[in-house]
Amino acid sequence: MPEQAPTQVELLIGGMTCASCAARVEKKLNRMDGVTATVNYATEKARVTVEGDVSTDDLIATVEKTGYTAELPRPEAPPEAEVDPDRALRTRLLVSVGLSVPVVAMAMVPALQVEYWQWLSLTLAAPVVVWGGLPFHRAAWTNLRHGAATMDTLVSLGTLAAFAWSLYALFWGTAGTPGMTHPFSFTVERGDGSANIYLEAAAGVTAFLLAGRYAEARSKRRSGAALRALLELGAKEVTVLRGGTERRVPADQLAVGDLFVVRPGEKIATDGVVTEGRSAVDASMLTGEPVPVEVTVDDPVTGGTVNAGGRLVVRATRVGADTQLAQMARLVEDAQNGKAEVQRLADRISAVFVPIVLALAVATLGFWIGAGGGLPAAFTAAVAVLIIACPCALGLATPTALMVGTGRGAQLGILVKGPEVLESTRRADTVVLDKTGTVTTGQMTLSDVVAARGEDAGTVLRLAGALETASEHPIAQAVARAAVERTGALPPVEGFANVEGLGVTGTVDGHAVVVGRPRLLADWSVPLPAGLDAARLAAEAAGRTAVAVAWDGAARGLLVVADTVKPTSAAAVRQLRDLGLRPVLLTGDNERAARAVAAEVGIDEVVAEVLPADKVDVVRRLQADGRTVAMVGDGVNDAAALAQADLGLAMGTGTDVAIEASDLTLVRGDLRAAADAIRLARRTLAVIKGNLFWAFAYNVAAIPLAVAGLLNPMIAGAAMAFSSVFVVTNSLRLRGFAPLAENRDAALPLPEGRPADPAYARSA
């Protein structure tokens, strides 16, 4: 029996309330034979690789035994069926805040402590602690049944302990006596525990925690907006041609090979090839290029772009998850599902953090009792320890920064495949640049026309261009395009003939024209004059191709054709150097051409005449020398090298194979975006580390204060909730990340009439 190939399964996980929950589900799944799982708390998804006979039902059963829910992703609900996912949480928060405010006010302001204020507090606080805190209690009970402790265990224990003590003091102590008062204090005062109630702590902490959880839920939705925006770019309906008649159907019913009609102003429903019509297509939503692209029969078009001109009939070539738009969306989602090294560290810490805190709370209680502080002081200090130690800020530190950073990258045309990429961008010290299609345009263009003495350069180009229009050769097409652009309509050709490997011949305007290598002219007994031969040698020395033009038995000129350097490549190389990266030019082209391009863009190190299979060896050799290598490429022949490199960057204008093999995709095909991509990745990593530092520093600093009895439980809860808000706010700063000033025209072009992105406007 052949070995079964690994399968990928994605599960939606329900019931997780912190990073500890995610760590626990992941641990249980990874204990299954042949299962490798990554669980992300921020996206509430598990990405599972299964080898062997483990079924989806087995995976779901394992998650459910752990105390959580699991299901396969459901089809997207239609807009009218969508429900605000935060509505229930918002209602719980608003009710809890409304009831908690008077409880806290009465506890803090003695003037409000009327005769039966403590019983009014109990009436208002009970629904907050029991119903408002239900998500925490339910999760704590579920985890307790499975022998686990999470952040919710701390929250539930802390609030229920405060509430239970208050009930004891009210019903069996002296706190229920009419007219009883006690002032609000930031510190714990020793006294008779039977006179103290902590309803304001129980209700206030619950409300603060619900506020933090609501802010977290909102941040998760906001930072995932780029993915939703990508998915919404697609057309919802399409006009298909079936049996010669037009029918309007939902876009998801399109099949490969279907013909569909796109009228002016409509979105193209899916990737395809034009079979009828001519138009201009606005692809700015996907590529950022503001200038519409002219398309005609046999030209490819991309789903999600807008038909700006005439009527088109398109044959669908890719539908659903195979389209370019879906692939882009999947890259963003994969980035948000992955887990960086720093996230794994945070998960491991939070998984052991809770038991330690529980032990510390018990020790605090025992210490205060043993030290003669009395039950109230001991109890209050222990509750403060439980509350201040909630590691929710720790759980938010990495996911929020990752989601906001990758979402902002998607807005700027930078797609991050996985968050582990962030570590690679920090370490990279060498960047290998593929020449063709990355540093250069990848398309042959006419760079110079050299006319013989007494000849007109325009005439040379016009006659040569007319003859080359009949040839499919890339060099011929480059000459023909330039001739049309510079001289207008070209005359017809008679008697066209292709001389294999040498050039073409034919009659144009009554002249017998020969265009091709000098050897072809020599076969026609037409030598190159000294001036043209010198120009040919100079062009070839620069790595360019020289094409000779002759008619009526005499050489008339020379056409110089080259794969021209992109106008932004030199600036991109300079920016990469500024980031501490050493550029290396890698190409299969000849040494002279490579050196000429390298000199033009400012690269000193060149590796030329490399076969596609050898590009991987070049990367390996650099890695063996101790370098951490980033590779930028766009073609099929770059895919293996992109995968081998520590950090692979693919040009979005390149092949699907290259994009799949890369870690970062630069949608616009502008090399300057590579510098911005690395800057964004490094900035995101810095925010993650900053978040983790403050979350740890906060707990390390605050727990001793709570143990010492210097923190009222409500103040501890407020401070803990504030730490979570700080982490979320710090992560949201990434939404303001802006490209380098000189790159903004390329990184975020705005077609006329399109409103500017608010985040970009602020950062600018």
FENSUL-V993027 format. One record per residue. N is the residue number from 1. RES is the residue in one letter. PSI is psi in whole degrees, 0 to 359 (* if undefined). D_CENTER is the distance of its C-alpha to the mean C-alpha in whole Angstrom. Layout:
n=(N N)
res=(RES RES)
psi=(PSI PSI)
d_center=(D_CENTER D_CENTER)
This chain:
n=(1 2 3 4 5 6 7 8 9 10 11 12 13 14 15 16 17 18 19 20 21 22 23 24 25 26 27 28 29 30 31 32 33 34 35 36 37 38 39 40 41 42 43 44 45 46 47 48 49 50 51 52 53 54 55 56 57 58 59 60 61 62 63 64 65 66 67 68 69 70 71 72 73 74 75 76 77 78 79 80 81 82 83 84 85 86 87 88 89 90 91 92 93 94 95 96 97 98 99 100 101 102 103 104 105 106 107 108 109 110 111 112 113 114 115 116 117 118 119 120 121 122 123 124 125 126 127 128 129 130 131 132 133 134 135 136 137 138 139 140 141 142 143 144 145 146 147 148 149 150 151 152 153 154 155 156 157 158 159 160 161 162 163 164 165 166 167 168 169 170 171 172 173 174 175 176 177 178 179 180 181 182 183 184 185 186 187 188 189 190 191 192 193 194 195 196 197 198 199 200 201 202 203 204 205 206 207 208 209 210 211 212 213 214 215 216 217 218 219 220 221 222 223 224 225 226 227 228 229 230 231 232 233 234 235 236 237 238 239 240 241 242 243 244 245 246 247 248 249 250 251 252 253 254 255 256 257 258 259 260 261 262 263 264 265 266 267 268 269 270 271 272 273 274 275 276 277 278 279 280 281 282 283 284 285 286 287 288 289 290 291 292 293 294 295 296 297 298 299 300 301 302 303 304 305 306 307 308 309 310 311 312 313 314 315 316 317 318 319 320 321 322 323 324 325 326 327 328 329 330 331 332 333 334 335 336 337 338 339 340 341 342 343 344 345 346 347 348 349 350 351 352 353 354 355 356 357 358 359 360 361 362 363 364 365 366 367 368 369 370 371 372 373 374 375 376 377 378 379 380 381 382 383 384 385 386 387 388 389 390 391 392 393 394 395 396 397 398 399 400 401 402 403 404 405 406 407 408 409 410 411 412 413 414 415 416 417 418 419 420 421 422 423 424 425 426 427 428 429 430 431 432 433 434 435 436 437 438 439 440 441 442 443 444 445 446 447 448 449 450 451 452 453 454 455 456 457 458 459 460 461 462 463 464 465 466 467 468 469 470 471 472 473 474 475 476 477 478 479 480 481 482 483 484 485 486 487 488 489 490 491 492 493 494 495 496 497 498 499 500 501 502 503 504 505 506 507 508 509 510 511 512 513 514 515 516 517 518 519 520 521 522 523 524 525 526 527 528 529 530 531 532 533 534 535 536 537 538 539 540 541 542 543 544 545 546 547 548 549 550 551 552 553 554 555 556 557 558 559 560 561 562 563 564 565 566 567 568 569 570 571 572 573 574 575 576 577 578 579 580 581 582 583 584 585 586 587 588 589 590 591 592 593 594 595 596 597 598 599 600 601 602 603 604 605 606 607 608 609 610 611 612 613 614 615 616 617 618 619 620 621 622 623 624 625 626 627 628 629 630 631 632 633 634 635 636 637 638 639 640 641 642 643 644 645 646 647 648 649 650 651 652 653 654 655 656 657 658 659 660 661 662 663 664 665 666 667 668 669 670 671 672 673 674 675 676 677 678 679 680 681 682 683 684 685 686 687 688 689 690 691 692 693 694 695 696 697 698 699 700 701 702 703 704 705 706 707 708 709 710 711 712 713 714 715 716 717 718 719 720 721 722 723 724 725 726 727 728 729 730 731 732 733 734 735 736 737 738 739 740 741 742 743 744 745 746 747 748 749 750 751 752 753 754 755 756 757 758 759 760 761 762 763 764)
res=(M P E Q A P T Q V E L L I G G M T C A S C A A R V E K K L N R M D G V T A T V N Y A T E K A R V T V E G D V S T D D L I A T V E K T G Y T A E L P R P E A P P E A E V D P D R A L R T R L L V S V G L S V P V V A M A M V P A L Q V E Y W Q W L S L T L A A P V V V W G G L P F H R A A W T N L R H G A A T M D T L V S L G T L A A F A W S L Y A L F W G T A G T P G M T H P F S F T V E R G D G S A N I Y L E A A A G V T A F L L A G R Y A E A R S K R R S G A A L R A L L E L G A K E V T V L R G G T E R R V P A D Q L A V G D L F V V R P G E K I A T D G V V T E G R S A V D A S M L T G E P V P V E V T V D D P V T G G T V N A G G R L V V R A T R V G A D T Q L A Q M A R L V E D A Q N G K A E V Q R L A D R I S A V F V P I V L A L A V A T L G F W I G A G G G L P A A F T A A V A V L I I A C P C A L G L A T P T A L M V G T G R G A Q L G I L V K G P E V L E S T R R A D T V V L D K T G T V T T G Q M T L S D V V A A R G E D A G T V L R L A G A L E T A S E H P I A Q A V A R A A V E R T G A L P P V E G F A N V E G L G V T G T V D G H A V V V G R P R L L A D W S V P L P A G L D A A R L A A E A A G R T A V A V A W D G A A R G L L V V A D T V K P T S A A A V R Q L R D L G L R P V L L T G D N E R A A R A V A A E V G I D E V V A E V L P A D K V D V V R R L Q A D G R T V A M V G D G V N D A A A L A Q A D L G L A M G T G T D V A I E A S D L T L V R G D L R A A A D A I R L A R R T L A V I K G N L F W A F A Y N V A A I P L A V A G L L N P M I A G A A M A F S S V F V V T N S L R L R G F A P L A E N R D A A L P L P E G R P A D P A Y A R S A)
psi=(128 151 139 133 145 144 149 130 136 131 142 122 128 153 355 137 353 176 332 322 314 318 323 315 316 318 317 316 318 345 345 143 129 15 130 120 147 123 128 121 323 318 353 42 150 128 114 131 123 127 124 208 15 127 168 322 323 318 313 318 320 317 318 326 334 347 12 173 154 143 160 149 138 155 148 134 144 155 319 341 355 140 142 114 340 4 312 318 320 318 315 319 312 316 316 318 316 322 330 326 309 328 313 318 316 323 329 330 104 331 336 356 80 183 316 34 325 326 326 320 318 318 320 324 329 311 327 311 317 306 313 320 9 318 324 316 318 315 320 319 317 314 323 320 337 15 30 157 131 186 323 331 317 313 311 314 315 311 319 326 315 319 318 319 321 320 318 314 325 317 329 346 205 0 338 0 130 136 0 136 154 134 152 137 146 345 164 127 135 140 191 115 336 351 356 134 150 35 324 326 313 314 317 317 316 315 317 317 321 322 317 320 323 318 321 315 319 319 323 320 318 318 345 9 328 320 315 322 321 316 329 352 333 155 146 328 159 148 109 151 112 121 29 358 152 135 138 120 160 143 332 357 357 143 157 132 344 143 133 153 136 113 163 133 348 154 143 126 326 172 139 189 135 129 345 136 171 138 176 135 127 106 16 331 328 317 341 356 122 339 124 147 129 130 150 192 136 0 140 148 157 136 141 343 165 132 112 354 243 182 136 146 126 140 123 129 333 137 162 232 349 348 160 320 315 323 320 316 321 324 317 315 320 320 322 346 338 185 122 167 319 326 319 322 314 320 318 320 314 333 329 349 316 309 323 316 319 317 320 321 318 318 321 315 313 320 313 322 315 329 0 19 347 159 318 312 317 314 315 317 318 318 320 321 314 319 316 335 357 118 38 326 324 317 332 341 311 312 319 318 319 315 319 317 314 327 317 322 318 323 327 6 25 110 121 121 322 145 341 343 327 320 320 322 328 322 336 135 352 136 121 124 120 142 298 122 348 297 325 173 337 8 131 133 155 121 339 148 118 115 144 162 129 358 157 126 323 319 319 312 322 313 319 318 321 319 321 343 336 356 148 357 139 321 318 318 323 317 316 317 314 323 317 316 322 333 354 207 141 149 159 161 140 148 37 139 140 124 107 121 357 321 202 158 160 179 126 123 35 0 139 105 139 128 125 203 154 331 326 319 323 323 333 13 42 100 155 131 163 319 316 324 323 320 324 314 321 319 315 328 332 6 19 169 130 130 124 147 129 151 153 41 11 142 128 341 180 134 126 120 140 159 101 149 137 140 342 358 320 318 321 316 319 318 322 322 319 335 5 16 140 114 141 129 127 128 155 357 171 160 319 315 318 317 322 316 317 318 323 326 355 35 133 325 123 134 108 172 45 128 153 317 335 347 324 319 325 315 316 321 319 321 323 333 4 9 149 116 128 139 133 124 178 350 172 322 352 350 314 319 323 320 325 326 153 329 116 129 123 141 130 343 0 202 158 325 315 318 318 326 350 168 327 141 129 100 322 352 14 121 335 334 339 318 317 324 315 321 316 316 317 322 318 317 320 321 318 313 324 316 313 320 311 326 316 313 321 312 317 320 323 327 315 324 319 319 322 357 22 1 122 140 325 320 321 316 319 316 320 316 323 324 323 317 321 315 315 314 318 320 321 346 335 339 339 6 132 147 165 148 318 351 353 330 328 327 328 63 142 108 152 131 350 132 145 152 127 319 321 319 320 316 331 *)
d_center=(40 37 34 32 28 25 24 20 21 18 20 20 21 24 26 23 24 22 21 24 24 21 23 26 25 23 26 28 26 26 30 30 32 29 26 23 21 18 18 15 17 14 13 17 16 18 17 20 22 25 28 31 33 31 30 28 31 31 28 28 31 30 28 30 33 31 31 28 27 25 25 23 20 22 22 21 23 25 24 28 27 24 25 24 23 24 27 29 27 28 32 32 31 33 36 36 36 39 41 40 40 44 44 43 45 48 47 47 49 53 54 52 54 56 59 57 53 52 53 51 48 48 48 45 43 44 41 39 39 40 38 35 34 35 31 31 35 34 31 33 36 34 33 36 38 36 37 33 33 29 29 30 33 34 33 36 38 38 39 41 43 43 44 47 48 49 51 53 54 54 56 58 58 59 56 57 60 61 60 58 56 53 52 48 47 44 46 48 51 54 56 57 54 56 56 52 49 45 45 43 41 40 39 37 35 34 33 31 29 29 27 25 24 24 22 19 19 18 16 14 14 14 10 9 11 8 8 12 13 11 14 16 17 19 22 24 28 29 33 34 37 39 42 42 42 38 37 34 32 28 26 25 28 28 29 29 32 32 33 32 33 30 33 32 29 28 24 24 24 22 22 26 29 31 35 36 36 35 32 30 26 24 20 19 16 15 16 16 20 23 25 26 26 30 30 33 34 33 29 26 24 21 20 19 21 24 27 29 32 35 35 33 33 31 31 28 26 23 23 20 18 19 18 15 14 14 12 9 9 9 7 4 7 8 5 7 10 11 13 13 17 17 16 19 21 21 21 24 26 25 27 30 30 32 35 36 35 38 40 40 41 44 45 45 47 49 49 50 53 54 54 56 54 54 52 51 49 48 47 45 44 42 41 39 38 36 34 33 32 29 26 24 22 22 20 18 17 14 12 12 11 8 7 8 7 3 5 7 6 5 9 10 9 7 5 4 7 8 8 12 11 11 15 15 14 17 19 19 23 23 21 23 22 24 26 26 24 21 24 26 26 27 30 33 35 38 38 42 45 48 52 55 58 59 56 54 50 49 52 51 47 48 50 48 45 47 48 45 43 45 43 40 39 36 39 41 38 37 41 41 38 39 43 42 40 42 46 45 46 48 51 52 52 55 56 52 52 49 51 48 46 48 48 49 53 54 56 55 57 60 59 58 55 53 50 48 49 52 53 53 55 58 58 59 62 59 59 56 58 57 55 53 53 52 49 48 48 46 43 43 43 40 39 39 41 44 46 49 51 55 57 61 61 60 56 55 52 48 45 42 39 36 32 31 29 26 27 24 24 27 25 21 24 25 22 21 24 24 21 23 23 25 25 27 27 27 29 32 34 37 37 39 36 33 35 36 32 31 34 33 29 30 30 32 32 32 32 33 35 32 32 29 30 31 27 26 29 29 25 27 30 28 27 30 31 29 26 22 21 18 19 18 19 19 22 23 25 22 20 22 22 18 18 21 20 18 15 15 13 14 15 14 18 19 19 17 19 17 14 14 16 13 10 9 9 11 12 15 17 18 18 18 14 14 16 13 10 13 14 10 10 13 13 11 13 16 15 15 18 20 19 21 24 25 24 26 29 29 30 33 34 35 36 39 40 40 42 44 45 44 41 42 39 38 37 36 34 33 32 29 28 27 26 23 23 23 19 18 19 18 14 14 16 12 12 15 13 15 15 19 22 23 19 19 21 19 15 16 19 21 23 26 27 23 22 20 17 19 16 17 20 21 19 21)
